[in-house]
Amino acid sequence: MSFSVIGDLHGSISNLRQIIRKIRKTDALFITGDITGTISYSLILKSILKSKKISREKYTELVYSQYLPQFIKFQIKSAKKIFNILSKADIPVFFTHGNSDAKEVREVFEEYSDKNSNFFYLENSIVRYEDWIIVGYGYCSPAEYRTPFQTPGEKKKKEIKEDLQQLETKIQEMLEDGENFLFGIFHEPPKGSKLDYVTRKSSHVGSELIKNHVSKIPYNFIFAGHIHETQSYEIERSAISVNPGPLVNREWAIVYPDEMSVSLKKIRIPFSIKGLIYRSREIFK
């Protein structure tokens, strides 16, 4: 048995096409959020002309405010292209959103999940699939590296704590039914793990709230993304935790649960403008 894990696609359709045949050979796909496109070249140009500088902060501020109608159309178009590719995988796809996925796009996720028996969107919810219990939570704490609440998937820490407490109650009730494999799909990784360590900062930048949550729940698998600088995994006792890295930067992973092993993957393709932009985020704060 094997699972594919991807995250932080940010609309990287070409990268997804590169690996879809390999994904099809695994038994399930897990997606850790930030699925739809966030880089619109036309809106980048508008942002530069309006603000008179190249600024990721200013671009983010504008696309989620003044340019929101155009940006939502852009994201929905991106989502449809991605799900058209994923529909060819013919395996179960379990996914949550990320902080960059607009509310209207999350509604599209729900529609695809309702209409396709292989798609399972987990915004803040749990699904049972055969002898698996899959928990999904896509919201993030307010950003510390830029202006908080710029993106639509951020919530106040108090709200996240309440959400996770409600999930914990439901999980415990479901676990009483017997033996199950328990999966957790989060956009933001737990703090203090290999999944959230940024080498150039020599620090862990994940979520304390997710850390507290996973310490209470006996997950067999934890999949999280959000931190683009970290492609990593850790195996402790009977649990496997993975940050597959951002697919927009050509990174992904395959998990082999029977062998208790993880293979971190890197797509070998030519130069990508979109990938360069994401790798240069610190330069253009």
PAZAPA-4460 file (N, C-alpha, C; in steps of 0.05 Angstrom, whole numbers, plus 32768, in hexadecimal, padded with zeros to 4 digits):
% residues 285
    n_x    n_y    n_z   ca_x   ca_y   ca_z    c_x    c_y    c_z   seq   type   mol
   8011   7FE8   8000   8000   8000   8000   8011   8019   8000     1      M     A
   8007   802E   7FF3   8016   8047   7FF3   8003   805F   7FF0     2      S     A
   800B   8076   7FFB   7FFA   808E   7FF9   800B   80A4   7FEC     3      F     A
   7FFF   80B4   7FDA   800B   80CC   7FD0   8003   80E3   7FE2     4      S     A
   8016   80F6   7FE7   8010   810D   7FF7   801B   8126   7FE8     5      V     A
   8009   8139   7FE3   8012   8152   7FD6   8006   8169   7FE5     6      I     A
   8011   8181   7FE1   8006   8198   7FEF   8011   81B2   7FE2     7      G     A
   8005   81C8   7FE9   800D   81E2   7FDF   8011   81E1   7FC1     8      D     A
   7FFC   81D9   7FB3   7FFD   81D8   7F96   7FFE   81F5   7F8A     9      L     A
   7FEE   8207   7F96   7FEC   8222   7F8D   7FE7   8223   7F6E    10      H     A
   7FD6   8210   7F65   7FCF   8210   7F49   7FE5   8205   7F36    11      G     A
   7FF7   81F6   7F41   800E   81EB   7F31   8004   81D3   7F20    12      S     A
   7FF4   81D9   7F0C   7FE8   81C5   7EFB   7FFC   81B4   7EEC    13      I     A
   8011   81C1   7EE1   8025   81B3   7ED2   8034   819E   7EE3    14      S     A
   8039   81A6   7EFC   8047   8193   7F0F   8034   817C   7F16    15      N     A
   801B   8181   7F1A   8008   816C   7F20   8006   8158   7F08    16      L     A
   8005   8163   7EF0   8005   8151   7ED9   801D   813F   7ED7    17      R     A
   8034   814A   7EE0   804D   813B   7EDF   804C   8122   7EF1    18      Q     A
   803C   8123   7F07   803D   810C   7F1A   8023   80FD   7F1B    19      I     A
   800E   8104   7F0C   7FF4   80F7   7F0F   7FF6   80D9   7F09    20      I     A
   8006   80D1   7EF7   8009   80B4   7EF1   8015   80A5   7F09    21      R     A
   8027   80B2   7F16   8033   80A5   7F2E   801F   80A5   7F45    22      K     A
   8010   80BA   7F48   7FFB   80BB   7F5C   7FE7   80A4   7F58    23      I     A
   7FE0   809F   7F3F   7FCC   808B   7F39   7FD5   806F   7F42    24      R     A
   7FEF   806B   7F45   7FF9   8050   7F4D   7FF8   804C   7F6B    25      K     A
   7FF2   8062   7F7A   7FEF   805F   7F97   7FD2   805A   7F9E    26      T     A
   7FCD   8055   7FB8   7FB2   804D   7FC0   7FA0   8064   7FC9    27      D     A
   7FAC   807B   7FCE   7F9C   8093   7FD6   7FAE   80AB   7FD3    28      A     A
   7FA0   80C2   7FD0   7FAE   80DC   7FCF   7FA4   80EE   7FE5    29      L     A
   7FB7   80FB   7FF3   7FB1   810E   8008   7FBD   8129   8001    30      F     A
   7FAC   813E   8003   7FB5   8159   7FFB   7FB2   816B   8013    31      I     A
   7FC8   817A   8019   7FC9   8189   8032   7FC2   81A7   802F    32      T     A
   7FB5   81AE   8018   7FAA   81C9   8016   7FBA   81DC   8004    33      G     A
   7FAF   81F4   8002   7FB9   8209   7FEF   7FBA   81FC   7FD3    34      D     A
   7FA3   81F4   7FCB   7FA0   81E5   7FB2   7FA0   81F7   7F99    35      I     A
   7F90   820D   7F9A   7F8B   821D   7F82   7FA1   8232   7F7E    36      T     A
   7FA0   823D   7F66   7FB4   8251   7F5E   7FB4   826A   7F6F    37      G     A
   7FCB   8274   7F76   7FCD   828D   7F84   7FDE   82A2   7F75    38      T     A
   7FEB   8299   7F60   7FFB   82AB   7F50   7FED   82B1   7F36    39      I     A
   7FE1   82C8   7F34   7FD4   82D2   7F1B   7FE7   82E7   7F10    40      S     A
   7FF3   82E1   7EF9   8006   82F4   7EEE   7FF9   830F   7EE7    41      Y     A
   7FE0   830F   7EDE   7FD3   8328   7ED8   7FCE   8339   7EF2    42      S     A
   7FC8   832B   7F08   7FC3   8339   7F21   7FDE   8342   7F2E    43      L     A
   7FF3   8332   7F29   800D   833B   7F32   8015   8355   7F24    44      I     A
   8010   8357   7F0A   8016   8370   7EFC   8005   8387   7F06    45      L     A
   7FEC   8382   7F0B   7FDB   8397   7F17   7FE5   83A0   7F32    46      K     A
   7FED   838D   7F42   7FF8   8393   7F5D   8011   83A4   7F5B    47      S     A
   8023   839E   7F49   803C   83AD   7F45   8036   83C9   7F3C    48      I     A
   8023   83CC   7F29   801D   83E6   7F1E   800F   83F7   7F34    49      L     A
   7FFF   83EA   7F45   7FF0   83FA   7F59   8002   8401   7F71    50      K     A
   8013   83EF   7F7A   8023   83F4   7F92   803F   83FF   7F8B    51      S     A
   8046   83FF   7F71   8060   8409   7F68   8077   83F9   7F73    52      K     A
   8073   83E0   7F7A   8089   83CF   7F84   8081   83B1   7F81    53      K     A
   8095   83A0   7F81   8090   8383   7F81   808E   837A   7F9E    54      I     A
   8076   8373   7FA6   8072   836C   7FC2   805E   8355   7FC5    55      S     A
   8067   833F   7FD1   8054   8329   7FD6   803E   8331   7FEA    56      R     A
   8046   8341   7FFD   8033   834B   8011   801D   835B   8004    57      E     A
   8025   836E   7FF3   8012   837F   7FE5   8000   836F   7FD2    58      K     A
   800C   835D   7FC4   7FFD   834C   7FB1   7FE7   833C   7FC1    59      Y     A
   7FEF   8330   7FD7   7FDC   8320   7FE7   7FC5   8332   7FF1    60      T     A
   7FCD   8349   7FFA   7FB9   835C   8004   7FA5   8364   7FEF    61      E     A
   7FAE   8368   7FD6   7F9D   8371   7FC1   7F8B   835A   7FB5    62      L     A
   7F96   8342   7FB3   7F86   832D   7FA6   7F70   8324   7FB8    63      V     A
   7F73   8327   7FD2   7F5D   831F   7FE5   7F4C   8337   7FED    64      Y     A
   7F4F   834D   7FDF   7F3E   8364   7FE5   7F35   8371   7FCA    65      S     A
   7F44   8383   7FBF   7F3B   8392   7FA8   7F37   8380   7F8F    66      Q     A
   7F49   836C   7F8C   7F47   835A   7F74   7F39   8340   7F7A    67      Y     A
   7F2A   833E   7F90   7F1F   8325   7F99   7F0D   8318   7F84    68      L     A
   7EFA   8326   7F77   7EE9   8319   7F63   7EFA   830B   7F4C    69      P     A
   7F0E   8319   7F42   7F1F   830E   7F2D   7F2F   82F6   7F38    70      Q     A
   7F38   82F9   7F51   7F48   82E4   7F5D   7F38   82CB   7F62    71      F     A
   7F1F   82CE   7F6B   7F0E   82B6   7F6F   7F09   82A7   7F55    72      I     A
   7F04   82B6   7F40   7F00   82A9   7F26   7F1A   829A   7F1E    73      K     A
   7F30   82A6   7F23   7F4A   829A   7F1C   7F4E   8280   7F2C    74      F     A
   7F47   8281   7F46   7F4A   8269   7F57   7F36   8253   7F50    75      Q     A
   7F1E   825A   7F4A   7F0A   8246   7F42   7F12   8238   7F28    76      I     A
   7F1C   8248   7F15   7F25   823C   7EFC   7F3D   8229   7F01    77      K     A
   7F4E   8231   7F13   7F65   8220   7F1B   7F5B   8206   7F28    78      S     A
   7F48   8209   7F3A   7F3D   81F1   7F48   7F31   81DD   7F35    79      A     A
   7F22   81E7   7F21   7F16   81D5   7F0E   7F2A   81C6   7EFD    80      K     A
   7F40   81D3   7EF6   7F55   81C6   7EE6   7F63   81B0   7EF7    81      K     A
   7F67   81B7   7F10   7F75   81A4   7F22   7F64   818B   7F27    82      I     A
   7F4A   818F   7F2C   7F38   8179   7F32   7F33   8168   7F19    83      F     A
   7F35   8175   7F02   7F33   8165   7EE9   7F4A   8152   7EE6    84      N     A
   7F62   815A   7EEE   7F79   8149   7EEE   7F76   8133   7F04    85      I     A
   7F6E   813B   7F1C   7F6C   8128   7F32   7F57   8113   7F2D    86      L     A
   7F42   811A   7F1E   7F2C   8107   7F18   7F36   80EF   7F08    87      S     A
   7F4D   80F2   7EFB   7F59   80DD   7EEB   7F69   80C9   7EFC    88      K     A
   7F6D   80D0   7F15   7F7D   80BF   7F26   7F6F   80A5   7F2E    89      A     A
   7F55   80A6   7F30   7F44   808F   7F36   7F4C   8082   7F51    90      D     A
   7F54   8092   7F64   7F59   8089   7F80   7F4C   809D   7F92    91      I     A
   7F47   8096   7FAB   7F3B   80AA   7FBE   7F4E   80C1   7FC3    92      P     A
   7F43   80D9   7FC2   7F52   80F2   7FC7   7F47   8100   7FDF    93      V     A
   7F57   8102   7FF4   7F4F   810F   800D   7F5E   812A   800E    94      F     A
   7F4F   8140   8012   7F5D   815A   8010   7F50   816E   8022    95      F     A
   7F60   8181   802B   7F57   8198   8039   7F60   81B1   802A    96      T     A
   7F57   81C8   8033   7F5F   81E1   8026   7F78   81ED   8035    97      H     A
   7F81   8204   802C   7F96   8212   8039   7F8E   822F   803E    98      G     A
   7FA0   823F   804A   7F99   825A   8050   7F95   826B   8037    99      N     A
   7FA0   8262   8020   7F9E   8272   8007   7F84   826C   7FF7   100      S     A
   7F76   8257   7FFD   7F5E   824F   7FEE   7F46   825F   7FF8   101      D     A
   7F3B   826F   7FE6   7F25   8281   7FED   7F0C   8271   7FF5   102      A     A
   7EFA   827E   8003   7EE1   8271   800D   7ED1   8266   7FF5   103      K     A
   7ECF   8276   7FE0   7EC0   826D   7FC8   7ECC   8255   7FBB   104      E     A
   7EE6   8252   7FBD   7EF4   823B   7FB2   7EEF   8222   7FC4   105      V     A
   7EEE   8227   7FDE   7EE7   8210   7FF0   7ECB   8206   7FEA   106      R     A
   7EBA   8217   7FE1   7E9F   820E   7FD9   7EA0   81FC   7FC0   107      E     A
   7EB3   8203   7FAE   7EB7   81F2   7F97   7EC2   81D6   7FA0   108      V     A
   7ED4   81D6   7FB3   7EDF   81BD   7FBE   7EC8   81AC   7FC8   109      F     A
   7EB5   81B8   7FD6   7E9E   81A9   7FE1   7E8D   819E   7FCB   110      E     A
   7E89   81AD   7FB6   7E79   81A4   7F9F   7E86   818B   7F92   111      E     A
   7EA0   818D   7F8D   7EAE   8176   7F81   7EAD   815E   7F93   112      Y     A
   7EB0   8162   7FAD   7EAF   814C   7FC0   7E94   813F   7FC0   113      S     A
   7E7E   814F   7FBF   7E63   8145   7FBF   7E5D   8135   7FA5   114      D     A
   7E68   813E   7F8F   7E61   8131   7F75   7E73   811A   7F6D   115      K     A
   7E8B   8118   7F79   7E9E   8103   7F72   7EA3   80F1   7F8A   116      N     A
   7E9D   80D8   7F87   7E9F   80C5   7F9D   7EBC   80C0   7FA6   117      S     A
   7ECF   80C8   7F95   7EEC   80C4   7F9C   7EF8   80DD   7FAA   118      N     A
   7EE9   80F3   7FAB   7EF4   810C   7FB7   7EE8   8110   7FD3   119      F     A
   7EF9   8116   7FE6   7EF0   811B   8002   7EFD   8135   800C   120      F     A
   7EED   814B   800B   7EF7   8164   8015   7EF2   8166   8033   121      Y     A
   7F07   816C   8042   7F06   816D   805F   7F0F   8189   8068   122      L     A
   7EFB   819B   806A   7F01   81B7   8072   7F08   81B8   808F   123      E     A
   7EF6   81AC   809F   7EF9   81AB   80BC   7EE6   8194   80C5   124      N     A
   7EEE   817B   80BC   7EDB   8165   80BE   7EE9   814A   80BD   125      S     A
   7ED9   8135   80BF   7EE4   811A   80C1   7ED3   8108   80AE   126      I     A
   7EE1   80F6   80A1   7ED3   80E3   8090   7EDD   80C7   8096   127      V     A
   7ECC   80B3   8094   7ED4   8097   8097   7ED5   808B   807B   128      R     A
   7EEB   807E   8075   7EEE   8070   805B   7EF9   8054   8060   129      Y     A
   7EE8   8040   805D   7EEE   8025   8064   7EF8   8024   8081   130      E     A
   7F10   801B   8086   7F1A   801B   80A2   7F2C   8032   80A8   131      D     A
   7F29   8048   8098   7F39   8060   809D   7F26   8076   80A9   132      W     A
   7F31   8085   80BB   7F24   809E   80C4   7F37   80B5   80BC   133      I     A
   7F2C   80C7   80AB   7F3D   80DD   80A1   7F32   80F8   80AC   134      I     A
   7F43   8106   80B9   7F3D   8120   80C5   7F4A   8136   80B4   135      V     A
   7F3B   814B   80AE   7F47   8161   809E   7F41   817C   80AB   136      G     A
   7F56   818D   80AB   7F53   81A8   80B6   7F66   81BA   80A6   137      Y     A
   7F5A   81CE   8098   7F6A   81DE   8086   7F70   81FA   808F   138      G     A
   7F65   8202   80A6   7F69   821E   80AF   7F84   8222   80BD   139      Y     A
   7F8E   823A   80BD   7FA8   8241   80C8   7FA6   8257   80DC   140      C     A
   7FBA   8257   80EE   7FBC   826D   8101   7FC4   8287   80F2   141      S     A
   7FBE   829E   80FE   7FC6   82B8   80F1   7FE4   82B8   80EA   142      P     A
   7FEA   82C1   80D2   8006   82C2   80C9   8017   82D4   80DB   143      A     A
   8030   82CB   80E0   8043   82DB   80EF   8058   82E7   80DD   144      E     A
   805B   82DC   80C4   8070   82E5   80B2   8066   82FB   809F   145      Y     A
   804C   8302   80A1   8040   8318   8091   8028   8322   80A0   146      R     A
   8019   8334   8094   8001   833F   80A2   7FED   8328   80A7   147      T     A
   7FE4   8325   80C0   7FD1   830F   80C6   7FB6   8314   80B8   148      P     A
   7FA8   82FD   80B2   7F8D   82FD   80A7   7F8B   8309   808B   149      F     A
   7FA1   830A   807D   7FA0   8312   8061   7F92   82FD   8050   150      Q     A
   7F98   82E3   8056   7F8D   82CD   8046   7F74   82C1   8054   151      T     A
   7F62   82B5   8044   7F48   82AD   804E   7F47   8294   8060   152      P     A
   7F5D   8285   8060   7F5E   826C   8070   7F69   8270   808B   153      G     A
   7F6D   8289   8094   7F78   828E   80AF   7F61   8291   80C3   154      E     A
   7F64   8287   80DA   7F50   828A   80F0   7F5E   8293   8109   155      K     A
   7F4F   829F   811B   7F5A   82A6   8135   7F61   828C   8144   156      K     A
   7F75   828E   8155   7F7E   8276   8163   7F69   826A   8175   157      K     A
   7F58   827B   8180   7F42   8272   8191   7F2F   8261   8181   158      K     A
   7F29   826A   8168   7F16   825B   8157   7F22   8240   814F   159      E     A
   7F3C   8240   8148   7F49   8227   8141   7F49   8213   8158   160      I     A
   7F4E   821D   8170   7F4E   820C   8188   7F33   81FF   818C   161      K     A
   7F1E   820F   8188   7F03   8204   818B   7EFC   81F0   8175   162      E     A
   7F04   81F6   815D   7F00   81E3   8147   7F0D   81C8   814D   163      D     A
   7F26   81C9   8156   7F35   81B0   815A   7F2A   81A1   8172   164      L     A
   7F20   81AF   8186   7F14   81A1   819D   7EFB   8192   8194   165      Q     A
   7EEB   819E   8182   7ED3   8191   8178   7EDB   8178   8167   166      Q     A
   7EF0   817B   8157   7EF9   8164   8148   7F02   814D   815A   167      L     A
   7F10   8154   8170   7F1A   8140   8182   7F04   8130   818F   168      E     A
   7EEE   813D   8195   7ED7   812F   81A1   7ECB   811B   818C   169      T     A
   7EC8   8124   8173   7EBE   8113   815E   7ED0   80FB   8159   170      K     A
   7EEA   8101   8158   7EFE   80EB   8153   7EFD   80D6   8168   171      I     A
   7EFC   80DE   8181   7EFB   80CB   8197   7EE2   80B9   8195   172      Q     A
   7ECC   80C5   818D   7EB3   80B6   818A   7EB6   80A1   8174   173      E     A
   7EC3   80A9   815E   7EC6   8097   8147   7EDA   8081   814D   174      M     A
   7EEE   8086   815D   7F02   8072   8164   7EF6   805D   8176   175      L     A
   7EE1   8062   8184   7ED4   804E   8195   7EC8   8037   8185   176      E     A
   7EC5   803B   816B   7EB8   8026   815A   7ECB   800F   8154   177      D     A
   7EE5   8012   815A   7EF8   7FFC   8155   7F11   8005   8148   178      G     A
   7F20   7FF2   813D   7F3A   7FF7   8131   7F37   8008   8117   179      E     A
   7F47   801D   8115   7F47   802E   80FD   7F62   803A   80F9   180      N     A
   7F68   8040   80DF   7F80   8050   80DA   7F77   806D   80DA   181      F     A
   7F85   807E   80E9   7F7D   809A   80ED   7F90   80AC   80DE   182      L     A
   7F85   80BD   80CC   7F95   80D0   80BC   7F8D   80EC   80C4   183      F     A
   7FA1   80FE   80C6   7F9C   811A   80CA   7FA8   812A   80B3   184      G     A
   7F97   8139   80A5   7FA0   814B   8090   7F9D   8168   8099   185      I     A
   7FB3   8176   809C   7FB3   8191   80A5   7FC2   81A2   8091   186      F     A
   7FBA   81BC   808E   7FCA   81CD   807E   7FE3   81D6   808E   187      H     A
   7FDF   81DE   80A6   7FF5   81E8   80B7   8000   81D1   80C7   188      E     A
   801A   81CD   80C7   8026   81B7   80D5   8028   81BC   80F3   189      P     A
   802A   81A6   8103   802E   81AA   8120   804A   81B6   8125   190      P     A
   804B   81C7   8139   8064   81D4   8140   8077   81C0   814E   191      K     A
   8091   81C4   8148   80A5   81B4   8156   80AB   8199   8149   192      G     A
   80A1   8195   8131   80A7   817C   8123   80B9   8182   810B   193      S     A
   80C1   816D   80FD   80D1   8171   80E5   80C1   817E   80CF   194      K     A
   80A6   817D   80D1   8095   8187   80BD   8094   81A6   80BB   195      L     A
   809E   81B3   80D0   809C   81D0   80D1   80B6   81DE   80D5   196      D     A
   80CC   81D0   80D3   80E6   81DC   80D9   80F2   81EA   80C0   197      Y     A
   80F8   8203   80C3   8103   8213   80AD   8121   8217   80B3   198      V     A
   8132   820B   80A3   814F   820B   80A9   815B   8227   80A9   199      T     A
   8153   8238   8096   8160   8252   8094   8158   8264   80AC   200      R     A
   8142   825D   80B9   813A   826C   80D1   8142   825E   80EB   201      K     A
   814A   8245   80E8   8151   8234   80FF   813B   8233   8113   202      S     A
   8122   8231   8109   810B   8232   811C   80F4   8221   8111   203      S     A
   80E3   821A   8123   80CA   820C   811D   80B4   8221   811A   204      H     A
   80A4   8220   8105   8091   8235   80FF   8075   822A   80FB   205      V     A
   8070   8212   8106   8055   8206   8103   8042   8210   8119   206      G     A
   802C   8201   811C   8016   8208   812D   8018   81FA   8148   207      S     A
   8018   820A   815E   8016   81FE   8179   7FFC   81F0   817D   208      E     A
   7FE6   81FC   8171   7FCC   81F0   8175   7FC9   81D4   8167   209      L     A
   7FD5   81D2   814F   7FD5   81B8   8141   7FE6   81A4   8151   210      I     A
   7FFC   81AE   815C   800E   819D   816C   7FFE   8192   8184   211      K     A
   7FF0   81A3   8192   7FE0   8199   81A9   7FCB   8185   81A1   212      N     A
   7FBF   818A   818A   7FAA   8178   8180   7FB5   815D   8179   213      H     A
   7FCB   815B   816A   7FD5   8141   8162   7FE1   8132   817A   214      V     A
   7FE8   8140   818F   7FF2   8132   81A7   7FDC   8124   81B6   215      S     A
   7FC3   812C   81B1   7FAC   811F   81BF   7FA0   8108   81AF   216      K     A
   7FA4   8108   8195   7F97   80F6   8183   7FAB   80E2   8178   217      I     A
   7FA5   80C8   8178   7FB8   80B3   816F   7FB9   80B0   8151   218      P     A
   7FC2   80C5   8143   7FC3   80C4   8126   7FD8   80AF   811D   219      Y     A
   7FD1   80A0   8109   7FE5   808F   80FC   7FF4   809E   80E6   220      N     A
   7FE7   80B2   80DA   7FF3   80C2   80C5   7FEB   80DF   80C9   221      F     A
   7FFF   80F1   80C6   7FFA   810E   80C7   8007   811A   80AE   222      I     A
   7FF6   8128   809E   8000   8134   8086   7FFB   8153   8088   223      F     A
   800F   8163   8084   800C   8180   8086   801F   818E   8072   224      A     A
   8019   81A7   806C   8029   81B6   8059   802F   81D2   8063   225      G     A
   8027   81E6   8053   8028   8202   805A   8045   820D   805B   226      H     A
   8057   81FF   8068   8072   8209   806A   8082   8200   8051   227      I     A
   8085   8212   803E   8090   820B   8024   80AE   8203   8026   228      H     A
   80BB   820D   803B   80D8   8208   803D   80DE   81EC   8048   229      E     A
   80CA   81DD   804F   80CE   81C3   805C   80C1   81AC   804E   230      T     A
   80D2   819B   8043   80C8   8181   8039   80D5   816C   804B   231      Q     A
   80C5   815F   805B   80D1   814D   806F   80BC   813A   807A   232      S     A
   80C5   8127   808A   80B3   8114   8097   80C0   810B   80B1   233      Y     A
   80B0   80FF   80C2   80BB   80F2   80DA   80A9   80D9   80E0   234      E     A
   80B6   80C5   80EB   80A8   80AC   80F2   80AE   80A7   810F   235      I     A
   8099   80A6   811F   809B   80A2   813C   8088   808B   8144   236      E     A
   8093   8076   814F   8083   805F   8157   8072   8056   813F   237      R     A
   8058   8058   8141   8046   804E   812B   803B   8065   811A   238      S     A
   8046   807D   811C   803B   8095   810E   804E   809F   80FA   239      A     A
   8044   80A7   80E3   8053   80B4   80CD   8049   80D0   80C9   240      I     A
   805A   80E4   80CA   8053   80FF   80C5   8063   8109   80AD   241      S     A
   8055   8118   809A   8061   8120   8081   805A   813C   807A   242      V     A
   806D   814C   8073   8069   8165   8064   8074   815F   8048   243      N     A
   8063   815C   8034   806D   8153   8019   807D   8169   800A   244      P     A
   807D   8181   8016   8089   8197   8007   8075   81A3   7FF4   245      G     A
   8079   81BA   7FE9   8066   81C7   7FD7   8068   81BC   7FBB   246      P     A
   8051   81B3   7FB0   8052   81AA   7F95   8059   81C0   7F81   247      L     A
   8052   81D9   7F89   8059   81F0   7F78   8078   81F2   7F74   248      V     A
   8087   81E7   7F87   80A4   81E5   7F85   80AD   81C9   7F7E   249      N     A
   809A   81B9   7F73   80A0   819F   7F67   80A5   8189   7F7C   250      R     A
   809C   818D   7F95   80A1   8179   7FAA   8087   816A   7FB1   251      E     A
   808A   8151   7FB8   8073   8140   7FC1   807E   8128   7FCF   252      W     A
   806C   8115   7FD7   8076   80FE   7FE6   8064   80E6   7FE2   253      A     A
   8070   80CE   7FE6   8061   80B5   7FE7   8066   80A8   8001   254      I     A
   8051   809F   800F   8053   8091   8029   804E   8073   8025   255      V     A
   805F   8063   8031   805C   8046   8030   8056   803C   804C   256      Y     A
   803D   803A   8054   8036   8034   8070   803F   8018   8079   257      P     A
   803E   8004   8067   8046   7FE9   806F   8064   7FE8   8076   258      D     A
   8074   7FF8   8068   8090   7FF9   806D   8098   800F   8081   259      E     A
   8085   801F   8089   808A   8036   809B   80A0   8047   808F   260      M     A
   809C   804F   8076   80B0   805F   8068   80A3   8075   8057   261      S     A
   80B3   8089   8051   80A9   80A0   8040   80BE   80A6   802B   262      V     A
   80B5   80AB   8013   80C7   80B3   7FFD   80C0   80CF   7FF5   263      S     A
   80D3   80E2   7FFA   80CF   80FE   7FF3   80D7   8101   7FD5   264      L     A
   80C6   810E   7FC6   80C9   810F   7FA9   80CF   812C   7FA0   265      K     A
   80DD   812E   7F89   80E2   8147   7F7C   80DF   8144   7F5E   266      K     A
   80CD   8153   7F52   80C8   8152   7F36   80E0   815F   7F27   267      I     A
   80EB   8151   7F14   8102   815B   7F05   80F7   8167   7EEB   268      R     A
   80F2   8181   7EEB   80E8   818E   7ED3   80F7   81A8   7ED0   269      I     A
   80F6   81B5   7EB8   8104   81CE   7EB3   80FB   81E5   7EC5   270      P     A
   8107   81FB   7EC2   8102   8214   7ED1   80E4   821B   7ED1   271      F     A
   80DA   8224   7EE8   80BE   822C   7EEA   80BD   8248   7EF6   272      S     A
   80AF   825A   7EE8   80AC   8275   7EF3   809C   8275   7F0D   273      I     A
   8086   8266   7F0D   8076   8265   7F25   8086   825A   7F3D   274      K     A
   8095   8245   7F39   80A6   823A   7F4E   80BA   824E   7F58   275      G     A
   80C6   825D   7F45   80DA   8271   7F4D   80CD   8287   7F5E   276      L     A
   80B5   828F   7F57   80A7   82A3   7F67   80A3   8299   7F84   277      I     A
   809A   8280   7F87   8096   8276   7FA2   80B0   8272   7FB1   278      Y     A
   80C5   826B   7FA4   80DE   8268   7FB1   80EB   8283   7FB9   279      R     A
   80E1   8298   7FAC   80EC   82B3   7FB1   80DA   82C4   7FC3   280      S     A
   80C8   82B7   7FD2   80B4   82C6   7FE1   80C1   82D8   7FF6   281      R     A
   80D7   82CF   8002   80E3   82E0   8017   80EF   82F9   800B   282      E     A
   80F8   82F8   7FF2   8104   830F   7FE6   80F0   8325   7FE1   283      I     A
   80D7   831D   7FD9   80C3   8330   7FD2   80AD   8333   7FE7   284      F     A
   80B6   8334   8000   80A2   8338   8016   8091   8351   8012   285      K     A
***
